[in-house]
Amino acid sequence: YQLIKDDDTEFHFARAYSVQEELINLIYPVGSLYWSVNDVNPSTYFGGSWIKNMEVSGSYAWERV
């Protein structure tokens, strides 16, 4: 979070997003599926919350929640 000045007298805290976070939110919005041959949760690479959706023949689908 960062402190942001609204005017000469008021401040508020706002979440400071990095460029990487913005890109991940754009490419993998909530509800997106990520397929991989590795059984590693995508949050390791991208952050955010992911759940394993399915496993088929050695490949894994993760859903962003």
DSSP file with accessible surface (Angstrom, degrees, kcal/mol):
  #  RESIDUE AA STRUCTURE BP1 BP2  ACC     N-H-->O    O-->H-N    N-H-->O    O-->H-N    TCO  KAPPA ALPHA  PHI   PSI    X-CA   Y-CA   Z-CA
    1    1 A Y              0   0  198      0, 0.0     2,-0.3     0, 0.0    14,-0.2   0.000 360.0 360.0 360.0 153.5    0.0    0.0    0.0
    2    2 A Q  E     -A   14   0A 101     12,-2.6    12,-2.3    10,-0.0     2,-0.5  -0.967 360.0-112.7-136.1 153.7    1.1    3.6   -0.5
    3    3 A L  E     -A   13   0A 100     -2,-0.3     2,-0.4    10,-0.2    10,-0.2  -0.745  33.9-166.2 -86.7 125.9   -0.1    6.9    0.9
    4    4 A I  E     -A   12   0A  55      8,-3.3     8,-2.2    -2,-0.5     2,-0.6  -0.950  16.2-133.6-117.8 134.8   -1.7    9.1   -1.8
    5    5 A K  E     -A   11   0A 118     -2,-0.4     6,-0.2     6,-0.2     3,-0.1  -0.739  17.8-175.5 -89.6 120.3   -2.4   12.8   -1.4
    6    6 A D        -     0   0   83      4,-2.5     2,-0.2    -2,-0.6    -1,-0.2   0.896  67.8 -33.4 -79.6 -45.8   -6.0   13.7   -2.5
    7    7 A D  S    S-     0   0   76      3,-1.2    -1,-0.1     0, 0.0     0, 0.0  -0.746  91.5 -55.1-152.3-156.6   -5.6   17.5   -2.0
    8    8 A D  S    S+     0   0  141     -2,-0.2     3,-0.0     1,-0.2    -3,-0.0   0.704 132.6  22.0 -69.6 -18.4   -3.8   19.8    0.3
    9    9 A T  S    S+     0   0  113      1,-0.1     2,-0.4     2,-0.0    -1,-0.2   0.597 107.7  74.1-124.5 -16.9   -5.3   18.3    3.5
   10   10 A E        +     0   0  113      2,-0.0    -4,-2.5     0, 0.0    -3,-1.2  -0.860  46.2 176.0-114.2 141.4   -6.5   14.7    2.8
   11   11 A F  E     -A    5   0A 111     -2,-0.4     2,-0.3    -6,-0.2    -6,-0.2  -0.910   3.3-176.1-129.7 157.0   -4.6   11.5    2.3
   12   12 A H  E     -A    4   0A  76     -8,-2.2    -8,-3.3    -2,-0.3     2,-0.4  -0.983  26.8-114.2-148.8 160.1   -5.6    7.9    1.8
   13   13 A F  E     +A    3   0A 147     -2,-0.3     2,-0.3   -10,-0.2   -10,-0.2  -0.781  34.6 179.1 -94.6 138.0   -4.0    4.5    1.4
   14   14 A A  E     -A    2   0A  27    -12,-2.3   -12,-2.6    -2,-0.4     2,-0.3  -0.980  36.2 -99.8-136.6 150.9   -4.3    2.7   -1.9
   15   15 A R        -     0   0  107     -2,-0.3     2,-0.7   -14,-0.2   -12,-0.0  -0.538  34.3-141.8 -69.3 126.9   -3.0   -0.6   -3.1
   16   16 A A        -     0   0   38     -2,-0.3     2,-0.4     0, 0.0    -1,-0.1  -0.835  17.5-159.1 -94.5 112.3    0.1    0.0   -5.2
   17   17 A Y        -     0   0  122     -2,-0.7     2,-0.1     4,-0.0     3,-0.0  -0.762   8.0-137.1 -92.9 139.1    0.1   -2.4   -8.2
   18   18 A S     >  -     0   0   53     -2,-0.4     4,-2.2     1,-0.1     5,-0.2  -0.459  26.8-109.7 -84.6 165.1    3.3   -3.3  -10.0
   19   19 A V  H  > S+     0   0  114      1,-0.2     4,-2.4     2,-0.2     5,-0.2   0.913 121.1  55.1 -60.7 -38.9    3.4   -3.5  -13.8
   20   20 A Q  H  > S+     0   0  120      1,-0.2     4,-2.5     2,-0.2    -1,-0.2   0.929 107.1  49.1 -61.8 -44.6    3.8   -7.3  -13.5
   21   21 A E  H  > S+     0   0   61      1,-0.2     4,-2.4     2,-0.2    -1,-0.2   0.907 110.4  51.2 -62.1 -40.4    0.6   -7.5  -11.4
   22   22 A E  H  X S+     0   0  100     -4,-2.2     4,-1.7     2,-0.2    -1,-0.2   0.912 111.2  47.6 -63.7 -42.3   -1.3   -5.4  -13.9
   23   23 A L  H  X S+     0   0   88     -4,-2.4     4,-3.1     2,-0.2     5,-0.3   0.919 111.4  49.9 -65.8 -42.8   -0.2   -7.7  -16.8
   24   24 A I  H  X S+     0   0   17     -4,-2.5     4,-3.2     1,-0.2    -2,-0.2   0.923 110.4  50.6 -62.6 -41.5   -1.0  -10.9  -15.0
   25   25 A N  H  < S+     0   0   60     -4,-2.4    -1,-0.2    -5,-0.2    -2,-0.2   0.852 114.3  45.4 -64.3 -32.3   -4.5   -9.4  -14.2
   26   26 A L  H  < S+     0   0  139     -4,-1.7    -2,-0.2    -5,-0.2    -1,-0.2   0.923 120.8  36.7 -75.4 -44.8   -5.0   -8.6  -17.8
   27   27 A I  H  < S+     0   0  101     -4,-3.1    -2,-0.2     1,-0.3    -3,-0.2   0.890 131.2  27.8 -77.5 -40.8   -3.7  -11.9  -19.2
   28   28 A Y  S  < S+     0   0   54     -4,-3.2    -1,-0.3    -5,-0.3    -2,-0.1  -0.630  78.7 178.0-123.1  71.9   -5.1  -14.2  -16.5
   29   29 A P    >   -     0   0   63      0, 0.0     3,-2.2     0, 0.0    35,-0.3  -0.250  51.3 -67.8 -66.8 164.6   -8.3  -12.5  -15.1
   30   30 A V  T 3  S+     0   0  107      1,-0.3    35,-0.2    -5,-0.1     3,-0.1  -0.272 127.6  33.9 -53.0 133.4  -10.3  -14.4  -12.4
   31   31 A G  T 3  S+     0   0   42     33,-2.7    -1,-0.3     1,-0.3    34,-0.1   0.246  88.4 133.7  99.6 -10.8  -11.9  -17.4  -14.0
   32   32 A S    <   -     0   0   25     -3,-2.2    32,-2.5    31,-0.1     2,-0.4  -0.348  49.3-135.1 -71.0 151.6   -9.0  -18.1  -16.4
   33   33 A L  E     -B   63   0B  77     30,-0.2     2,-0.5    -3,-0.1    30,-0.2  -0.885  12.6-163.1-107.1 141.5   -7.5  -21.5  -16.9
   34   34 A Y  E     -B   62   0B  46     28,-2.6    28,-2.5    -2,-0.4     2,-0.4  -0.991   8.0-157.4-123.9 120.5   -3.8  -22.2  -17.0
   35   35 A W  E     +B   61   0B 130     -2,-0.5     2,-0.3    26,-0.2    26,-0.2  -0.831  20.8 161.3-100.0 139.8   -2.6  -25.5  -18.4
   36   36 A S  E     -B   60   0B  17     24,-2.3    24,-3.6    -2,-0.4    -2,-0.0  -0.986  45.7-138.5-151.5 156.2    0.8  -27.0  -17.5
   37   37 A V  S    S+     0   0  111     -2,-0.3     2,-0.4    22,-0.2    24,-0.1   0.458  89.0  81.2 -91.2  -4.9    2.7  -30.3  -17.6
   38   38 A N  S    S-     0   0   87     22,-0.1     2,-1.4     2,-0.1    22,-0.1  -0.859  78.6-137.5-102.7 138.5    4.1  -29.4  -14.1
   39   39 A D        +     0   0   83     -2,-0.4     2,-0.5     2,-0.1    -1,-0.0  -0.364  64.2 124.5 -88.0  55.3    2.1  -29.9  -11.0
   40   40 A V        -     0   0   54     -2,-1.4    -2,-0.1    20,-0.1    20,-0.1  -0.976  69.1-113.5-119.3 126.9    3.2  -26.6   -9.6
   41   41 A N    >   -     0   0   47     -2,-0.5     3,-2.2     1,-0.2     4,-0.3  -0.353  21.5-132.9 -58.8 128.6    0.6  -24.0   -8.5
   42   42 A P  T >>>S+     0   0    0      0, 0.0     4,-3.3     0, 0.0     3,-1.3   0.709  99.4  78.9 -60.2 -17.6    0.8  -21.0  -10.9
   43   43 A S  H 3>5S+     0   0   43      1,-0.3     4,-1.3     3,-0.2     5,-0.1   0.808  82.7  67.1 -61.4 -22.7    0.7  -18.7   -7.9
   44   44 A T  H <45S+     0   0   98     -3,-2.2    -1,-0.3     1,-0.2     4,-0.1   0.871 116.6  23.1 -60.6 -37.5    4.4  -19.6   -7.6
   45   45 A Y  H <45S+     0   0  111     -3,-1.3    -2,-0.2    -4,-0.3    -1,-0.2   0.811 139.8  22.6 -96.3 -40.3    5.1  -17.8  -10.8
   46   46 A F  H  <5S-     0   0   52     -4,-3.3    -3,-0.2     1,-0.2    -2,-0.2   0.544  90.9-136.2-110.1 -14.0    2.2  -15.3  -11.2
   47   47 A G     << +     0   0   31     -4,-1.3    -1,-0.2    -5,-0.5    -2,-0.1  -0.304  58.7  92.6  78.3-171.3    0.9  -14.7   -7.7
   48   48 A G  S    S-     0   0   45     -5,-0.1     2,-0.5    -4,-0.1    -1,-0.1  -0.218  85.0 -58.3  78.1-174.4   -2.8  -14.6   -7.0
   49   49 A S        +     0   0   74     16,-0.6    16,-2.7    -7,-0.0     2,-0.3  -0.933  54.4 174.2-112.8 129.1   -5.0  -17.5   -6.0
   50   50 A W  E     -C   64   0B  13     -2,-0.5     2,-0.4    14,-0.3    14,-0.2  -0.976  13.1-161.5-132.7 145.4   -5.3  -20.6   -8.1
   51   51 A I  E     -C   63   0B  85     12,-2.4    12,-3.2    -2,-0.3     2,-0.4  -0.956  33.2-105.4-124.6 147.2   -7.1  -24.0   -7.6
   52   52 A K  E     -C   62   0B  88     -2,-0.4    10,-0.3    10,-0.2     3,-0.1  -0.576  35.5-178.1 -70.9 123.7   -6.4  -27.2   -9.4
   53   53 A N  E     -     0   0B  65      8,-3.3     2,-0.3    -2,-0.4     9,-0.2   0.873  57.6 -25.8 -91.6 -46.4   -9.3  -27.7  -11.8
   54   54 A M  E     -C   61   0B  82      7,-1.4     7,-2.8     2,-0.0     2,-0.4  -0.986  45.6-138.0-163.1 163.6   -8.4  -31.0  -13.4
   55   55 A E  E     +C   60   0B 111     -2,-0.3     2,-0.4     5,-0.2     5,-0.2  -0.998  23.1 176.0-131.2 124.4   -5.6  -33.4  -14.2
   56   56 A V  E >   -C   59   0B  72      3,-2.5     3,-1.9    -2,-0.4    -2,-0.0  -0.969  65.1 -30.8-135.4 118.4   -5.6  -35.2  -17.6
   57   57 A S  T 3  S-     0   0  129     -2,-0.4     3,-0.1     1,-0.3    -1,-0.1   0.861 126.0 -40.9  45.7  50.0   -2.8  -37.5  -18.8
   58   58 A G  T 3  S+     0   0   43      1,-0.3     2,-0.3   -19,-0.0    -1,-0.3   0.594 118.1 105.7  80.1   7.8    0.0  -35.8  -17.0
   59   59 A S  E <   - C   0  56B  33     -3,-1.9    -3,-2.5   -20,-0.0     2,-0.4  -0.902  55.3-148.5-117.9 154.6   -1.2  -32.2  -17.7
   60   60 A Y  E     -BC  36  55B  36    -24,-3.6   -24,-2.3    -2,-0.3     2,-0.5  -0.950   5.1-153.6-128.1 138.4   -2.8  -30.0  -15.1
   61   61 A A  E     -BC  35  54B   0     -7,-2.8    -8,-3.3    -2,-0.4    -7,-1.4  -0.954  13.5-169.8-111.2 128.5   -5.4  -27.3  -15.4
   62   62 A W  E     -BC  34  52B  17    -28,-2.5   -28,-2.6    -2,-0.5     2,-0.4  -0.953   8.9-149.5-117.2 138.8   -5.4  -24.5  -12.8
   63   63 A E  E     -BC  33  51B  58    -12,-3.2   -12,-2.4    -2,-0.4     2,-0.4  -0.908  15.0-128.8-111.2 134.2   -8.2  -22.0  -12.4
   64   64 A R  E       C   0  50B  27    -32,-2.5   -33,-2.7    -2,-0.4   -14,-0.3  -0.650 360.0 360.0 -80.7 129.5   -7.7  -18.4  -11.1
   65   65 A V              0   0   77    -16,-2.7   -16,-0.6    -2,-0.4   -35,-0.0  -0.798 360.0 360.0-122.5 360.0  -10.0  -17.6   -8.3
